[in-house]
Amino acid sequence: MIGEGTQSTNQRRHNYVQENVEVGFFTDPTVCIGCKACEVACKEWNQVPDDGFVWSGNSYDNTGRLGASTWRHVLFLEQDRQKGGQIVGSHFPGSSDEEDPFRWVFLSDVCKHCEEAGCLEACPTGSIVRTEVGSVFVQNDVCNGCGYCVVSCPFGVIDRRPEPLPDAGGAFKCTFCYDRQKSGLVPACAKVCPTESILFGRLDDLRARATQRVQELQARGHKDQQLYDPTETSVRGIHAFFLILGEPEAYGLPPNPQVPTIYLKSAWTAAFATAIASIIAMLVAFAFFS
Amino acid sequence: MTTNSPSEERLEQLREKALQEGVVPGRGVDVVGGPIPRKPGYYGQPVVKPPVWTWEVPLYFFFGGMGGMSAVIALGAVLFQHVDLARTAMWVAAIGGAILSPILLIMDLGRPHLFLNMLRVFKHRSAMSMGAWILSAFGACAVPGLIALELHSHQIFSGTLDQLLRLAAGIFIFGSAIFGTLLATYTGVLIGATAIPAWFLHRILLPIHFGTAGLGSAAGVLELLGHRIAALNFLGFYAAGVESVLLIWLSVDKHGAADRAIHEHGSGWLIRIGEIFTGPLALVLRLFGLVPLAAISFLIGALVSRFGWIAVGKVSGSDPESVFAAERC
């Protein structure tokens, strides 16, 4: 945290991988300044190709969304405070001396590293694995690019990298800087975050701090802050969780994400029933109509 | 309003509409920095990722379904002594399910040379993993089954060896039929158990539809190859009847914005055309005794509908409102 200096969990070395400690990211938009240092640090450390130089016109966000070559993404929300909906472009400044009804929110989005991860369950090659620290990791040399993880992620994070980019054809997403963590280093994005909006540390510590932060904001008179950590759904919580202002929809976050494996039972039941019905139909056809 | 020019008036109308409905769809109305913003979610960005699959996958669904169910018909033909039909059906099974299907599946991979990594693990909680194993098992049954059947029916060998071939053909064709039913239906589970709203909302319908479309396609293609027998006609009736019921199911079981990709857009038209060609049209043509036309209608419908369901996934996956609607209700 700010003020802890080199003792902050974002700075000091650790042995989380060796000690099998569950770690996480807690991202707090109320202190984010939208500098995108996390995006840059991620790209540099992980040597991720550029994601296009597109002028989106959506506030200061020219990154768009998470994908195969975008592992950190700073969201820029221009929010109408009364309605909680999203506004693009300007309002009429100076129209009255009331409180400014708009706010500008920045939030650094990332792979959520779900407790029950859709991509990991879906992967048919065993390329996607769970690490010692609880993160979800794609082994690039094993992935054959079937694309099933892409449609199985309830957060739309992982994607297949298209030609002609380097390592094209494989699925990519945030690695939680597993390579850095193995050497006791903090993930690159958290390391460079100048305001410690991205906090890295033990998951239980972070959850406690997040609850404390929500109470702090409440005490200061803020109203619509909440933690985004879907522990109540089949995803059973995420390792990279967020404090958000307003509704999750405005951040492009699913309000009630589910891991798709919960649909397997009913779908397979229908499949087996169809298989049996087809065999019966075939037997009837040949027994009575030939 | 400063002037009375038509463009200003139009802008006012759009502002009104934006205020009332929150969102104004259409070209040119979401001008950057304009007063009519309000794309759903975060600047209208998709919440889940649409499938990256291209034309190979729906074609694989089509040939896999046809080949798999053709093996079921081959089993019936063997059991009830229709040797010629059994041979043709096993050819369709082997070419469709054991040759074309793996080729298409491998072509769709981002890294086709790593295809064998599919067989590194066996994960019953991954429909893709199960599918890879089902396809492999089917191929391992259908090809030897076909070879044994052909050797036996041409009487290449005699005596004990021929009897052994007959036994082997029976066992392999039985295996092909079992794995064939799974090959034809698992594809519905594959796309039904995903995060794409229009798919997972219809996860029960999808395996029924894919399996039945496979059975009807197999019967249809065998009829077109010259096997005009009552048993295949019955299977054609059965498949078209089930598909007609599914058409009704799909038009009754609507989920509003969550599965609008099935009822709107180009993807909706593909689904509709597919369902009508496999369902009512094929049924009516068969009732009038126009068997070849019914078979062609069913095959076209089965093919179009596979492309339709992948298109639905792309539309639904790109539509943030469909995800919100599916999760909020």
Interface residues (C-beta under 8 A of the other chain):
Chain A: S56 G57 N58 D61 G64 R65 G67 L75 L77 G85 Q86 I87 V88 G89 S90 G118 E121 A122 C123 P124 T125 G126 S127 V142 C143 N144 G145 C146 G147 Y148 V150 V151 S152 C153 P154 F155 G156 V157 I158 D159 R160 R161 A168 G169 G170 A171 E249 A250 Y251 G252 L253 P254 P255 N256 P257 Q258 P260 T261 Y263 L264 S266 A267 W268 T269 A270 A271 F272 A273 T274 A275 I276 A277 S278 I279 A281 M282 L283 V284 A285 F286 A287 F288 F289 S290
Chain B: G22 D30 V32 G33 G34 P35 P37 R38 K39 P40 G41 Y42 Y43 Q45 P46 V47 V48 K49 P50 P51 V52 W53 M69 V72 I73 L75 G76 A77 L79 F80 H82 D108 L109 G110 R111 P112 L114 F115 N117 M118 R120 V121 K123 R125 S126 A127 M128 S129 G131 A132 A177 T181 L182 A184 T185 Y186 G188 V189 L190 I191 G192 A193 T194 A195 I196 W199 F200 R203 I204 L205 L206 P207 I208 G211 T212 L215 I229 A230 A231 L232 N233 F234 L235 Y238 G313 G317 P320 V323 F324 E327 R328
